[in-house]
Amino acid sequence: MKLVIQRVKRAAVTADGTLSGSIENGLLALLGVVEGDTESQAAYLAGKTARLRIFTDEDDKLNLSVRDVGGSILVVSNFTLAGDCKKGNRPSFDRAAKQPDSEGLYLKYVEYLREQGIPVETGVFGAHMEIEMTAWGPITIVMDTEQMGH
């Protein structure tokens, strides 16, 4: 699984012209599921996301998590994160997980975040979406379970 997290002051996703999810003060999480990914990886990334200390404390140090600050998470599926640009100029998406595995693991990631008491909004899996956000920092974190040894 590949995950791109951005700390945001606000974020909203529209799918097919309809607002699907919006948050204030929290994280925008773009999740890409790769062939061979597992439910344990979804749980692992959800835990890392919930505990990721990228919000500032009273000393202006990055010591607080989204849970610590009472923030929310907007999760959007993004199969293009599985893109491979090694050959040519057109990315290959052969490694992106196919249905129903990809949607199932996306939904598990969302479920694991909610189980930790974090308010979660989502996009619409597989839809063409538009995302509006106000980045805060900006702080952007990239996680890849293959590189994390999990």
C-alpha positions as MATLAB code, in Angstrom:
seq = 'MKLVIQRVKRAAVTADGTLSGSIENGLLALLGVVEGDTESQAAYLAGKTARLRIFTDEDDKLNLSVRDVGGSILVVSNFTLAGDCKKGNRPSFDRAAKQPDSEGLYLKYVEYLREQGIPVETGVFGAHMEIEMTAWGPITIVMDTEQMGH';
ca = [
       0.000    0.000    0.000;
       1.090    3.485   -0.738;
      -0.151    6.429    1.244;
       0.314   10.177    0.831;
      -0.757   12.237    3.840;
      -1.070   16.010    3.880;
      -1.804   18.087    6.948;
      -4.675   20.384    6.011;
      -6.681   23.258    7.428;
      -9.564   22.030    5.282;
     -10.205   19.523    2.524;
     -13.225   18.461    0.487;
     -13.841   15.871   -2.204;
     -16.546   15.977   -4.853;
     -17.475   12.876   -6.844;
     -19.450   13.249  -10.044;
     -20.511   16.769   -9.015;
     -21.701   15.823   -5.514;
     -19.859   16.647   -2.289;
     -18.752   13.326   -0.859;
     -16.709   14.363    2.176;
     -15.182   17.394    3.834;
     -13.095   18.091    6.935;
     -11.560   20.955    8.872;
      -8.128   20.721   10.554;
      -6.812   17.249    9.974;
      -5.310   15.029    7.329;
      -5.968   14.344    3.676;
      -4.954   10.728    3.041;
      -4.571    9.437   -0.528;
      -4.440    5.627   -0.469;
      -3.223    3.380   -3.269;
      -3.650   -0.388   -2.983;
      -1.056   -2.560   -4.737;
      -1.408   -6.202   -5.815;
      -0.555   -8.481   -2.899;
      -1.440   -5.979   -0.174;
      -3.096   -7.409    2.928;
      -5.576   -6.483    5.637;
      -2.747   -6.430    8.190;
      -1.029   -3.750    6.096;
      -4.250   -1.701    6.107;
      -4.377   -1.991    9.912;
      -0.683   -1.086   10.190;
      -1.043    2.037    8.015;
      -4.205    3.121    9.827;
      -2.361    2.887   13.130;
       0.594    4.839   11.781;
      -1.765    7.467   10.351;
      -3.627    7.868   13.650;
      -0.397    8.178   15.672;
       1.634   10.252   13.193;
       2.911   13.260   15.134;
       2.732   16.091   12.602;
       0.756   18.680   14.567;
       2.520   21.221   16.755;
       2.392   21.394   20.537;
       2.603   24.534   22.700;
       6.376   24.673   22.042;
       5.823   24.596   18.249;
       7.285   21.066   18.017;
       5.713   18.346   15.890;
       4.596   16.212   18.836;
       0.836   15.772   18.415;
      -1.220   13.375   16.314;
      -4.503   14.026   14.527;
      -6.196   12.197   17.401;
      -4.430   14.411   19.983;
      -5.723   17.606   18.336;
      -9.262   16.316   17.761;
      -8.803   16.425   13.986;
     -10.471   14.484   11.180;
      -9.209   12.528    8.194;
     -10.449   12.664    4.610;
      -9.507    9.393    2.869;
      -9.516    9.251   -0.930;
      -8.669    6.173   -2.994;
      -5.954    6.828   -5.557;
      -4.863    3.890   -7.705;
      -2.353    6.096   -9.555;
      -0.076    5.883   -6.499;
       0.721    2.376   -7.770;
       2.016    3.885  -11.017;
       5.408    2.760  -12.303;
       7.363    5.317  -14.340;
      10.520    3.257  -14.964;
       9.869    2.796  -18.679;
       8.841    5.548  -21.050;
       6.747    8.551  -20.161;
       3.379    6.904  -19.629;
       2.991    5.339  -16.167;
       2.078    1.671  -15.958;
      -0.622    0.803  -13.449;
      -0.201   -2.977  -13.742;
       0.667   -3.265  -10.028;
      -2.518   -1.536   -8.848;
      -4.798   -4.024   -7.087;
      -7.971   -4.947   -8.924;
     -11.533   -5.088   -7.639;
     -12.775   -6.343   -5.225;
      -9.454   -6.482   -3.317;
      -8.596   -2.816   -3.806;
     -11.933   -1.481   -2.563;
     -12.040   -3.979    0.294;
      -8.636   -2.918    1.617;
      -9.493    0.770    1.166;
     -12.644    0.252    3.245;
     -10.671   -1.697    5.882;
      -8.197    1.199    6.208;
     -11.135    3.582    6.768;
     -12.727    1.170    9.267;
      -9.477    0.835   11.253;
      -9.171    4.634   11.476;
     -12.751    4.945   12.722;
     -12.159    2.222   15.320;
      -9.533    4.519   16.834;
     -12.163    7.203   17.405;
     -11.113    9.475   14.557;
     -13.840   11.136   12.473;
     -13.305    9.987    8.878;
     -14.858   11.255    5.662;
     -14.278    9.590    2.297;
     -14.378   10.012   -1.421;
     -16.290    7.587   -3.652;
     -14.197    4.568   -4.579;
     -13.523    4.364   -8.305;
     -15.239    7.658   -9.132;
     -13.715   10.644  -10.898;
     -13.165   13.076   -8.066;
     -12.133   16.656   -7.490;
     -10.263   17.518   -4.307;
      -9.991   20.976   -2.817;
      -7.675   21.550    0.102;
      -5.772   24.135    2.030;
      -2.440   22.581    2.932;
      -1.088   23.488    6.354;
       2.668   23.794    6.615;
       2.837   22.335    4.071;
       3.533   18.983    5.647;
       3.387   15.959    3.345;
       4.315   12.413    4.401;
       4.677    9.428    2.070;
       4.380    5.864    3.379;
       4.915    2.662    1.417;
       4.445   -0.688    3.156;
       7.058   -2.255    0.838;
       9.681    0.205    2.059;
       8.523   -0.031    5.664;
       9.158   -3.766    5.801;
       5.541   -4.554    6.537;
];
